[in-house]
């Protein structure tokens, strides 16, 4: 998903760099407003997909933890049933209790480990998503700054000398 947004930003950058220059217009150029606006709309639409992916990862982590808890509960119940069967013999009862505790401890340890691993995975995925979004946002801001600089240069006071008709380039509000 990150690459899709970056590709759209690259297309926008290419569109501006390859745009026809305005005669006597310094760094001004002509771009097709509809194409630029369509690319910006598509970028805005794709960014929320990254957020959806992060939500999906958190949901998957929760399901993973729930499954681990169920497995631990199943192991605990199996240990309890086994210990009840062996109640008649004192030594067997002690052995069953020890084994039951061991199984419970192992299940709890495994559950904690699964929970830790799931949290690390989700945290890493969210971090990568955040980095991708920040990178895309940074590139959009840089493009806006460059664009505004180009528009600002168009509005500079005219130098003394022959009067040149100005071409008004419409301002595109990206906010």
C-alpha positions in Angstrom: 0.0 0.0 0.0 2.9 2.4 0.9 4.3 2.0 -2.6 0.9 2.8 -4.2 0.9 6.2 -2.5 4.5 6.9 -3.2 3.9 6.0 -6.9 1.1 8.5 -7.0 3.3 11.2 -5.5 6.0 10.4 -8.0 3.4 10.7 -10.8 2.4 14.1 -9.5 6.1 15.2 -9.2 6.7 14.0 -12.8 3.7 15.8 -14.0 4.9 19.1 -12.6 8.5 18.6 -13.7 7.5 17.7 -17.3 4.8 20.4 -17.6 5.0 23.0 -20.3 6.7 26.2 -19.3 4.8 29.5 -19.5 6.5 31.9 -21.9 8.3 34.6 -20.0 7.1 33.0 -16.8 10.3 32.1 -15.1 9.6 28.8 -13.2 5.9 28.8 -14.0 4.3 25.9 -15.8 1.0 24.7 -16.9 -0.5 21.5 -15.5 -3.9 19.9 -16.1 -5.8 20.8 -13.0 -8.1 17.8 -13.3 -5.2 15.4 -13.5 -3.5 16.9 -10.5 -6.6 17.0 -8.4 -7.4 13.4 -9.4 -4.0 12.3 -8.2 -4.3 14.2 -4.9 -7.8 12.7 -4.4 -6.4 9.2 -5.0 -3.6 9.8 -2.5 -6.1 10.9 0.1 -8.2 7.8 -0.5 -5.3 5.4 -0.3 -3.8 6.7 3.0 -6.8 5.5 5.1 -6.1 2.0 3.7 -2.9 2.0 5.7 -4.9 2.7 8.8 -7.3 -0.1 8.0 -4.4 -2.5 7.7 -3.1 -1.4 11.1 -6.6 -2.1 12.6 -6.7 -5.5 10.9 -3.3 -6.4 12.5 -4.5 -5.4 15.9 -7.6 -7.5 15.4 -5.5 -10.5 14.3 -3.3 -10.1 17.4 -6.4 -10.1 19.6 -7.7 -13.3 18.0 -4.3 -14.8 18.4 -4.2 -14.0 22.1 -7.8 -15.3 22.5 -6.9 -18.6 20.8 -3.8 -19.0 23.1 -6.0 -18.4 26.2 -8.5 -21.0 24.9 -5.6 -23.5 24.4 -4.3 -22.8 27.9 -7.8 -23.3 29.3 -8.2 -26.6 27.4 -4.8 -27.8 28.7 -5.9 -26.8 32.3 -9.2 -28.7 32.0 -7.4 -31.7 30.6 -5.0 -31.7 33.6 -7.9 -31.4 36.0 -9.7 -34.3 34.5 -6.6 -36.4 34.6 -6.0 -35.5 38.2 -9.5 -36.5 39.2 -9.1 -40.0 37.6 -6.0 -40.5 39.7 -7.5 -39.4 43.0 -7.8 -42.9 44.4 -4.1 -43.5 44.6 -2.2 -41.1 46.9 1.1 -41.2 45.0 -0.6 -40.9 41.7 -2.6 -37.9 43.1 0.6 -36.1 44.1 2.1 -36.8 40.7 -1.0 -35.6 39.0 -1.0 -32.4 41.0 2.6 -31.7 40.2 2.1 -32.4 36.5 -1.1 -30.2 36.5 0.8 -27.3 38.0 3.6 -27.8 35.5 1.2 -27.8 32.6 -0.5 -24.7 34.0 2.8 -23.0 34.4 3.9 -24.0 30.9 0.6 -22.8 29.5 0.8 -19.5 31.3 4.4 -19.1 30.2 3.4 -19.9 26.6 0.5 -17.5 26.7 2.7 -14.7 28.0 5.2 -15.5 25.2 2.5 -15.6 22.6 1.1 -12.3 23.9 4.6 -10.7 23.8 5.4 -11.9 20.3 2.0 -10.7 19.0 2.4 -7.3 20.6 5.9 -7.0 19.1 4.6 -7.9 15.7 1.7 -5.5 15.8 3.9 -2.7 17.2 6.4 -3.3 14.4 3.6 -3.3 11.8 2.2 -0.1 13.2 5.6 1.5 13.3 6.2 0.7 9.6 2.8 2.0 8.8 3.5 5.2 10.7 6.8 5.6 9.0 5.2 5.1 5.6 2.5 7.6 6.3 5.0 10.2 7.7 7.2 9.7 4.6 4.2 10.2 2.3 3.0 13.2 4.3 6.5 14.7 4.2 6.7 14.3 0.4 3.2 15.9 0.0 4.3 18.8 2.2 7.5 19.2 0.3 5.6 19.2 -3.0 3.2 21.8 -1.6 6.1 24.0 -0.5 7.7 23.7 -3.9 4.4 24.4 -5.6 3.7 27.4 -3.3 7.2 28.7 -3.9 6.5 28.6 -7.6 3.2 30.3 -7.2 4.8 32.9 -4.9 7.5 33.7 -7.4 4.7 34.5 -9.9 3.3 37.1 -7.6 6.6 39.0 -7.1 6.4 42.7 -8.0 7.3 43.5 -11.6 10.8 44.9 -12.2 11.2 48.2 -13.9 11.2 47.9 -17.6 8.8 46.9 -20.2 5.4 45.9 -18.9 4.6 42.2 -19.4 1.1 40.8 -19.2 0.9 38.2 -16.5 -0.8 34.9 -16.8 -2.8 34.0 -13.7 -2.2 30.5 -12.5 -5.1 29.4 -10.3 -4.1 28.5 -6.8 -4.8 24.9 -5.8 -5.8 24.6 -2.2 -4.7 21.1 -0.9 -5.7 21.6 2.7 
